[in-house]
């Protein structure tokens, strides 16, 4: 069967390319954190603020993104977001000290929120063959971006810590041109304006509230896994950006394969909530293993890469559940879920380095394990509110086709 994904219009591929670059921006700074701390005479906690300001502003802006795109349309929202990313990535590369970079990462986060929250809806609108094909492509872009981002950061960071920022600005500028030319202005995401308060009111829905709370604590564990290991490895003499980049390339590759190939197979055979609970338990085990092996660079590397498997499952299935747990409009559900998720992630990076400085080096990994277990407890205790999310939404044949086509995307 000829892949429907491969026959998507150029507009879908343009947005997908921009998605890859956007998701690269999340892990891009990971391999260069020790270099930034050393060369700009910044503390580890200050360096981790590069994550916090980015994620915090992304989370806050996510709550308002559906309101913006419902009024000016998908294309304008995408382009504004992309242009902001270009400008602030370039500013980060030109900054003389760490403080301005922290501020510029906040602006980068706003641009990222406007783009990411609108990209999936725009791809679904422009896609042929149904939304499932666009979702597979979107998940593939997320996985590739998360894998390539740290590797690019490591490769370019070996030259200078500024190079990853300039590289991102250049690639995203290409994305701006591609989206501007190929995506039709009529590709509107919403049929009616979304109220400014809608994403906040959505939290009162039992299903959406449950998913928002679970995602909040989940992302604390996610960014413990992403943000703290570079400093744990630096303590053991592993400071080369390329080495750290390769570790997180392996982490991102495991995440991508798990999200696109494994998650659909598991949710076809088991309830979504069962998959979530099992994956969160596995992530807790991986983080505890990191704490136990805190004095082994090889042990930390292996555990971090292995953690990509449950993280990929959780990324995909949490997103599916958030879309299906209530009868809220999907743009509103997406804004609410994404806002809660990114705000949770904003807390973890500086808290991890603070905990390591005042307690023990292994404590951040224990903190991450505790947070994922809190998320797991939320899902277990409020599982009755997620019955809707557990219902099958696709036939087995359709799911197998998506898996097959997802494989072709990543091939």
C-alpha positions as MATLAB code, in Angstrom:
seq = 'XXXXXXXXXXXXXXXXXXXXXXXXXXXXXXXXXXXXXXXXXXXXXXXXXXXXXXXXXXXXXXXXXXXXXXXXXXXXXXXXXXXXXXXXXXXXXXXXXXXXXXXXXXXXXXXXXXXXXXXXXXXXXXXXXXXXXXXXXXXXXXXXXXXXXXXXXXXXXXXXXXXXXXXXXXXXXXXXXXXXXXXXXXXXXXXXXXXXXXXXXXXXXXXXXXXXXXXXXXXXXXXXXXXXXXXXXXXXXXXXXXXXXXXXXXXXXXXXXXXXXXXXXXXXXXXXXXXXXXXXXXXXXXXXXXXXXXXXXXXXXXXXXXXXXXXXXXXXXXXXXXXXXXXXXXXXXXXXXXXXXXXXXXXXXXXXXXXXXXXXXXXXXXXXXXXXXXXXXXXXXXXXXXXXXXXXXXXXXXXXXXXXXXXXXXX';
ca = [
       0.000    0.000    0.000;
       1.364    3.368   -0.940;
       1.957    5.434    2.142;
      -0.590    8.184    2.700;
       1.953   10.001    4.827;
       4.334   10.167    1.905;
       1.636   11.755   -0.277;
       0.904   14.664    2.039;
       0.940   18.129    0.433;
       4.012   20.327    0.649;
       2.330   22.542    3.256;
       2.175   19.644    5.731;
       5.842   18.838    5.180;
       6.761   22.513    5.634;
       5.052   22.623    9.043;
       6.575   19.235    9.936;
      10.075   20.540    9.153;
       9.472   23.578   11.348;
       8.209   21.223   14.086;
      11.467   19.264   13.981;
      13.502   22.467   14.406;
      11.172   23.741   17.135;
      11.461   20.531   19.153;
      15.233   20.631   18.620;
      15.209   23.847   20.628;
      14.101   22.019   23.785;
      17.205   19.851   24.096;
      19.584   22.054   22.141;
      21.130   23.694   25.212;
      21.531   20.428   27.117;
      25.060   19.512   25.930;
      26.366   23.076   26.296;
      25.129   23.748   29.846;
      28.517   22.912   31.436;
      30.301   25.021   28.802;
      28.019   28.008   29.395;
      28.468   27.694   33.153;
      32.267   27.589   32.819;
      32.825   30.207   30.099;
      30.270   32.738   31.353;
      31.139   32.156   35.026;
      27.577   31.130   35.838;
      26.384   28.761   38.544;
      24.725   25.484   37.641;
      21.362   26.844   38.817;
      21.761   29.945   36.639;
      22.523   27.730   33.650;
      19.430   25.636   34.342;
      17.342   28.818   34.149;
      17.850   28.569   30.378;
      15.325   25.749   30.621;
      13.105   27.397   33.226;
      12.416   30.717   31.525;
      11.879   28.953   28.195;
       9.455   26.410   29.655;
       7.664   28.826   31.997;
       6.876   31.328   29.262;
       5.961   28.497   26.893;
       3.532   27.159   29.495;
       1.921   30.520   30.215;
       1.628   31.401   26.526;
       0.087   28.013   25.753;
      -3.025   28.996   27.712;
      -3.570   31.913   25.339;
      -2.457   30.403   22.034;
      -5.883   29.067   21.067;
      -7.380   32.525   21.708;
      -4.773   34.096   19.399;
      -5.000   31.573   16.567;
      -8.811   31.583   16.609;
      -8.714   35.290   15.756;
      -5.819   35.717   13.335;
      -5.729   32.243   11.800;
      -3.264   29.371   11.850;
      -0.784   30.694    9.304;
      -0.266   34.080   10.963;
       0.055   32.464   14.376;
       2.626   29.987   13.067;
       4.659   32.695   11.346;
       4.645   35.017   14.366;
       5.832   32.151   16.546;
       8.564   31.149   14.111;
       9.839   34.703   13.659;
      10.039   35.145   17.434;
      12.090   31.958   17.713;
      14.492   33.182   15.005;
      14.968   36.565   16.674;
      15.478   35.265   20.197;
      17.702   32.340   19.157;
      19.916   34.816   17.331;
      19.904   37.096   20.385;
      20.989   34.189   22.614;
      23.971   33.554   20.358;
      25.026   37.210   20.523;
      24.564   37.664   24.280;
      27.707   38.564   26.280;
      26.537   37.133   29.626;
      24.244   34.432   30.938;
      21.580   36.846   32.294;
      20.502   38.135   28.849;
      20.392   34.557   27.533;
      17.985   33.642   30.325;
      15.735   36.516   29.257;
      15.993   35.749   25.555;
      15.054   32.116   26.225;
      11.817   33.440   27.724;
      10.982   35.210   24.457;
      11.951   32.035   22.602;
       9.430   30.168   24.757;
       6.598   32.518   23.770;
       7.358   31.994   20.101;
       7.576   28.256   20.636;
       4.175   28.208   22.329;
       2.453   30.059   19.503;
       3.985   27.726   16.939;
       3.742   24.319   18.636;
       0.185   24.727   19.902;
      -1.009   25.616   16.396;
       1.182   23.297   14.307;
      -0.731   20.043   14.846;
      -4.095   21.653   14.089;
      -2.645   23.250   10.952;
      -1.211   19.916    9.801;
      -4.542   18.161   10.375;
      -6.340   20.877    8.399;
      -3.945   20.678    5.457;
      -3.450   16.880    5.459;
      -5.067   14.391    3.102;
      -6.325   11.007    4.212;
      -7.581   11.941    7.672;
      -6.119   13.362   10.869;
      -4.407   10.112   11.921;
      -1.800   10.496    9.193;
      -0.982   14.054   10.263;
      -0.728   12.972   13.903;
       1.761   10.222   13.017;
       3.856   12.763   11.116;
       3.646   15.229   14.004;
       4.760   12.603   16.541;
       7.599   11.610   14.206;
       8.695   15.257   13.985;
       8.629   15.541   17.765;
      10.758   12.421   18.166;
      13.276   13.418   15.501;
      13.576   16.929   16.942;
      14.132   15.648   20.470;
      16.806   13.249   19.188;
      18.609   15.620   16.822;
      18.498   18.677   19.116;
      21.046   17.440   21.685;
      23.236   15.966   18.927;
      23.262   19.260   17.025;
      23.941   21.089   20.274;
      26.872   18.783   20.947;
      28.361   19.016   17.462;
      28.042   22.777   17.159;
      28.829   23.297   20.824;
      32.205   21.651   20.271;
      33.085   24.746   18.221;
      31.583   27.329   20.562;
      28.573   27.440   22.871;
      27.133   30.183   20.633;
      26.987   28.016   17.493;
      23.876   25.965   18.461;
      21.868   29.164   18.834;
      22.970   30.490   15.440;
      22.272   27.104   13.833;
      18.735   27.030   15.225;
      18.052   30.573   14.020;
      19.173   29.640   10.508;
      17.092   26.451   10.330;
      14.017   28.165   11.740;
      14.410   31.001    9.223;
      14.174   28.337    6.507;
      11.014   27.112    8.227;
       9.559   30.628    8.132;
      10.082   30.841    4.377;
       8.674   27.349    3.779;
       5.518   27.944    5.832;
       4.990   31.414    4.347;
       5.142   30.064    0.791;
       3.493   26.657    1.089;
       0.784   26.963    3.747;
      -2.437   28.551    2.556;
      -3.727   31.533    4.488;
      -7.155   29.934    4.561;
      -5.859   27.052    6.704;
      -7.717   28.268    9.770;
      -7.651   26.205   12.932;
     -10.923   27.296   14.516;
     -14.388   27.932   13.153;
     -15.277   30.317   15.985;
     -13.253   32.541   18.314;
     -12.116   30.889   21.527;
     -12.768   32.766   24.768;
      -9.731   33.929   26.702;
     -10.925   32.086   29.807;
     -11.696   28.793   28.015;
      -8.381   26.978   28.707;
      -8.571   27.903   32.400;
     -12.214   26.851   32.747;
     -11.264   23.579   31.090;
      -9.392   22.618   34.248;
     -12.723   22.285   36.051;
     -13.637   19.399   33.758;
     -12.840   16.186   35.724;
     -11.103   14.464   32.829;
      -9.112   17.493   31.689;
      -8.261   18.456   35.254;
      -6.919   14.961   35.887;
      -4.763   15.027   32.764;
      -3.480   18.532   33.499;
      -2.418   17.535   37.018;
      -0.811   14.282   35.847;
       1.045   16.109   33.069;
       2.268   18.797   35.488;
       4.057   16.259   37.693;
       5.120   14.113   34.746;
       7.038   16.954   33.152;
       8.920   17.552   36.381;
      10.315   14.035   35.976;
      10.823   14.511   32.232;
      13.043   17.555   32.675;
      14.878   15.987   35.581;
      15.905   13.320   33.064;
      16.846   15.907   30.437;
      18.312   18.823   32.394;
      20.278   17.412   35.327;
      22.377   14.533   33.820;
      24.844   16.909   32.041;
      25.924   18.242   35.437;
      25.930   14.773   37.010;
      28.232   13.660   34.179;
      30.352   16.823   34.393;
      31.075   15.977   38.030;
      32.528   12.670   36.782;
      34.728   14.340   34.187;
      32.379   14.021   31.195;
      32.104   17.616   29.965;
      32.649   17.386   26.196;
      29.498   18.749   24.467;
      29.677   16.121   21.723;
      29.763   13.258   24.236;
      26.772   14.635   26.132;
      25.030   15.291   22.816;
      25.507   11.665   21.747;
      24.039   10.429   25.031;
      20.925   12.504   24.537;
      20.751   11.580   20.872;
      20.408    7.989   22.061;
      17.814    9.155   24.600;
      15.851   11.010   21.900;
      16.087    8.128   19.441;
      14.665    5.739   22.047;
      11.926    8.292   22.749;
      11.055    8.617   19.049;
      10.898    4.872   18.380;
       8.810    4.300   21.489;
       6.394    7.132   20.706;
       5.767    6.244   17.052;
       6.078    2.449   17.003;
       5.524    1.033   20.486;
       2.819    3.308   21.923;
       0.211    2.576   19.195;
       0.708   -1.179   19.571;
       0.299   -1.063   23.342;
      -2.789    1.161   23.305;
      -4.393   -1.127   20.726;
      -4.090   -4.023   23.162;
      -4.428   -2.302   26.536;
      -6.311    0.591   28.067;
      -4.537    3.904   27.745;
      -4.534    4.448   31.500;
      -2.906    1.040   32.024;
      -0.141    1.953   29.576;
       0.386    5.288   31.343;
       0.607    3.756   34.806;
       3.019    1.053   33.641;
       5.236    3.521   31.762;
       5.393    5.907   34.714;
       6.454    3.055   36.996;
       9.241    2.158   34.523;
      10.434    5.770   34.424;
      10.578    5.842   38.234;
      12.771    2.731   38.156;
      15.127    4.344   35.601;
      15.492    7.478   37.752;
      16.137    5.478   40.918;
      18.780    3.526   38.983;
      20.447    6.851   38.072;
      20.528    7.760   41.774;
      22.071    4.411   42.720;
      24.680    4.673   39.931;
      25.468    8.336   40.605;
      29.232    7.657   40.702;
      29.272    5.753   37.400;
      29.302    7.821   34.211;
      28.515    4.742   32.137;
      25.658    3.786   34.442;
      24.083    7.236   34.215;
      24.418    7.263   30.420;
      22.769    3.848   30.050;
      19.915    4.733   32.416;
      19.272    8.071   30.702;
      19.085    6.430   27.268;
      16.825    3.677   28.620;
      14.537    6.313   30.169;
      13.722    7.467   26.630;
      11.549    4.365   26.144;
       8.925    5.089   28.859;
       9.177    8.812   28.082;
       8.197    8.157   24.451;
       5.198    6.105   25.576;
       4.135    8.811   27.995;
       4.497   11.653   25.495;
       2.192    9.962   23.007;
      -0.374    8.424   25.343;
      -0.686   11.447   27.632;
      -1.389   13.605   24.579;
      -3.992   11.123   23.302;
      -5.667   10.980   26.691;
      -5.769   14.747   27.035;
      -7.545   14.991   23.677;
     -10.044   12.245   24.507;
     -10.656   12.653   28.246;
     -13.378   15.286   27.783;
     -15.728   16.717   25.193;
     -13.879   20.036   25.173;
     -12.906   21.468   21.771;
      -9.512   20.055   20.877;
      -7.752   23.437   20.553;
      -8.888   24.311   24.084;
      -7.889   20.889   25.433;
      -4.504   21.208   23.746;
      -3.843   24.673   25.210;
      -4.828   23.573   28.719;
      -2.849   20.336   28.680;
       0.242   21.930   27.120;
       0.191   24.843   29.557;
       0.095   22.537   32.589;
       2.773   20.321   31.095;
       5.299   23.051   30.355;
       4.768   24.827   33.674;
       5.613   21.595   35.464;
       8.762   21.277   33.389;
       9.847   24.813   34.249;
      10.207   23.983   37.936;
      12.494   20.962   37.678;
      15.825   22.176   36.180;
      16.867   24.828   38.760;
      15.336   22.825   41.609;
      17.464   19.807   40.665;
      20.759   21.704   40.796;
      19.688   23.411   44.038;
      18.895   20.053   45.629;
      22.251   18.689   44.493;
      24.066   21.658   46.004;
      22.392   21.516   49.435;
      21.890   17.757   49.840;
      23.432   14.939   47.810;
      24.217   14.635   44.100;
      21.785   11.745   43.727;
      18.851   13.630   45.278;
      17.584   15.226   41.993;
      17.010   11.769   40.526;
      15.077   10.729   43.641;
      13.047   13.929   43.314;
      12.260   13.062   39.683;
      11.188    9.550   40.672;
       8.961   10.968   43.406;
       7.277   13.369   40.984;
       6.506   10.657   38.424;
       5.035    8.524   41.205;
       2.822   11.466   42.210;
       1.637   11.644   38.587;
       1.011    7.910   38.696;
      -1.008    8.276   41.905;
      -3.159   10.971   40.279;
      -3.977    8.617   37.404;
      -4.766    5.704   39.734;
      -6.932    7.689   42.146;
      -8.831    9.587   39.435;
      -8.987    6.824   36.848;
     -12.790    6.888   36.883;
     -12.631   10.308   35.211;
     -10.634    8.885   32.279;
     -13.127    6.273   31.064;
     -13.697    8.303   27.925;
      -9.955    8.327   27.161;
      -9.804    4.553   27.514;
     -12.301    3.973   24.727;
     -10.845    2.755   21.442;
     -10.827    5.489   18.802;
      -9.441    3.589   15.837;
      -9.858    0.117   14.422;
      -6.975   -2.301   14.641;
      -6.464   -2.088   10.888;
      -6.235    1.706   10.937;
      -3.728    1.600   13.766;
      -1.544   -0.908   11.962;
      -1.549    1.377    8.901;
      -0.442    4.341   11.043;
       2.382    2.298   12.539;
       3.507    1.194    9.070;
       3.396    4.723    7.759;
       5.149    6.065   10.854;
       7.965    3.653   10.106;
       8.326    5.080    6.611;
       8.498    8.611    8.027;
      11.409    7.730   10.279;
      13.168    5.472    7.756;
];
